[in-house]
Amino acid sequence: MFPNWSMSFKHVEPGVLVQVAGFGDIEKDRFWRNLTSGGMPEALELLKGFAGRLRAQPNP
């Protein structure tokens, strides 16, 4: 389906990310409060669960 597609991850400091236009810190309650009322799209529900599990893990 996507024969030439690839993906990678890069470690960046949090201070760098806040400078990226459109960045939303999913670990902050403010992010979730700012969503429009009337329900959350299923993809964001999944993201919220993922963020919650990240908070529960100790930092290496």
C-alpha beads as a LAMMPS data file, in Angstrom:
LAMMPS data file: protein, C-alpha beads

60 atoms
59 bonds

1 atom types
1 bond types

-500.0 500.0 xlo xhi
-500.0 500.0 ylo yhi
-500.0 500.0 zlo zhi

Masses

1 110.0

Atoms # bond

1 1 1 0.000 0.000 0.000
2 1 1 2.839 2.415 0.905
3 1 1 5.983 0.734 -0.457
4 1 1 8.362 3.678 0.109
5 1 1 6.981 4.804 3.466
6 1 1 9.162 4.834 6.546
7 1 1 8.998 6.294 10.023
8 1 1 11.472 7.161 12.729
9 1 1 11.539 8.839 16.115
10 1 1 13.887 11.456 17.445
11 1 1 14.394 12.426 21.081
12 1 1 13.815 16.143 21.572
13 1 1 13.670 18.305 24.661
14 1 1 10.186 19.500 25.685
15 1 1 11.214 23.146 25.310
16 1 1 11.847 22.570 21.607
17 1 1 8.427 21.037 21.007
18 1 1 6.461 23.963 22.429
19 1 1 7.977 26.113 19.681
20 1 1 6.443 23.932 16.941
21 1 1 3.281 25.483 15.494
22 1 1 0.245 23.353 16.292
23 1 1 1.974 21.266 18.954
24 1 1 -0.352 20.084 21.699
25 1 1 1.080 18.570 24.860
26 1 1 -1.139 15.530 25.407
27 1 1 0.248 15.080 28.910
28 1 1 -1.282 18.363 30.086
29 1 1 -4.863 18.491 31.329
30 1 1 -5.156 21.851 29.527
31 1 1 -4.946 20.011 26.176
32 1 1 -7.980 17.874 26.981
33 1 1 -9.997 20.752 28.479
34 1 1 -9.526 22.770 25.291
35 1 1 -11.266 20.182 23.129
36 1 1 -14.696 21.218 21.965
37 1 1 -17.567 19.937 24.061
38 1 1 -19.944 17.343 22.721
39 1 1 -17.696 14.325 22.802
40 1 1 -14.237 13.403 21.778
41 1 1 -13.383 11.744 18.447
42 1 1 -12.433 8.098 18.882
43 1 1 -8.837 8.767 17.819
44 1 1 -8.446 11.311 20.626
45 1 1 -9.915 8.883 23.154
46 1 1 -7.195 6.437 22.105
47 1 1 -4.550 9.162 22.372
48 1 1 -5.775 10.121 25.845
49 1 1 -5.440 6.524 27.008
50 1 1 -1.935 6.347 25.566
51 1 1 -0.964 9.596 27.327
52 1 1 -2.285 8.240 30.615
53 1 1 -0.126 5.144 30.305
54 1 1 2.917 7.317 29.562
55 1 1 2.344 9.260 32.780
56 1 1 2.204 6.025 34.742
57 1 1 5.636 4.887 33.504
58 1 1 8.743 5.987 35.401
59 1 1 11.217 8.143 33.454
60 1 1 14.382 6.225 32.513

Bonds

1 1 1 2
2 1 2 3
3 1 3 4
4 1 4 5
5 1 5 6
6 1 6 7
7 1 7 8
8 1 8 9
9 1 9 10
10 1 10 11
11 1 11 12
12 1 12 13
13 1 13 14
14 1 14 15
15 1 15 16
16 1 16 17
17 1 17 18
18 1 18 19
19 1 19 20
20 1 20 21
21 1 21 22
22 1 22 23
23 1 23 24
24 1 24 25
25 1 25 26
26 1 26 27
27 1 27 28
28 1 28 29
29 1 29 30
30 1 30 31
31 1 31 32
32 1 32 33
33 1 33 34
34 1 34 35
35 1 35 36
36 1 36 37
37 1 37 38
38 1 38 39
39 1 39 40
40 1 40 41
41 1 41 42
42 1 42 43
43 1 43 44
44 1 44 45
45 1 45 46
46 1 46 47
47 1 47 48
48 1 48 49
49 1 49 50
50 1 50 51
51 1 51 52
52 1 52 53
53 1 53 54
54 1 54 55
55 1 55 56
56 1 56 57
57 1 57 58
58 1 58 59
59 1 59 60
